[in-house]
Amino acid sequence: MSENSSGGGNNGLYFIVGGLVVVAGLGAFLYFGGANTGGDSGSSTTTIERTVTPESDSTTIKRD
């Protein structure tokens, strides 16, 4: 009889390791705030006033 040396016995191991990699990646994504669903990350209000005169074209940006 010839032996099968294709390495087919390791498929289960590869599946388990792949699952652990996916779980670790998902855990890191949630731990480091990748979804950013909680809390207020700060707010900013920007007002742009534009005044156009025949002599000049100016734009003023005011930040509160």
N, C-alpha and C positions, 0 to 999 in steps of 0.2 A: 504494500500500500504506500501511496505517496502522501506526504504531509502537506497540508494547506498552510502556506506561509504568507497569506495575504494580509494577516493582521486583523481579521474580522472580529476577533474576540475583544478588541479594544473599543468597539463602537459604543458600547454602553458607558464606558469610562469617558469617552469624548462627549457623549450626550450630557452626562452629569457635570463635567467641567464647564461645558458651554452654558448650561443652566445657571451654574454658580457665577459665571462671569456676567450674565445678564442681570441676575439679582444684585450683584455687587454694583454694577453700573447704575441700576435703577435706584438703589439705596444712596449712592453718592449724589445722584441728580437731586433727589429729594432732600438730602442732608445739607447740601450746599445751596439750597434755595433756587434751584433751576426753574421751578414753576413760579416762584415769586407771587404766591396767592395770598399770603398773610400780611396784614398790617399796612400802614401807610408809609410808603418809601420816601415821603417828602413831597411837597408841592411847590410849584412855582407859577407865577402869573406873569405873562409877558404881554405888554400892550405896544402895538406898533401904530404910531401916528404918522401919517404921510401928508405933507403939505406941498402942493405944487404951485409955484408961481412962475410967471413968464421969465423971470431973471434966473431962477435956480430950481433945481430939483433936489429936495433934501428928504431924508428919511431919519426919524428919531425912534430909537428903541428904548423904552423905559422898563426896567425890571423892578418888581415890588419885592 
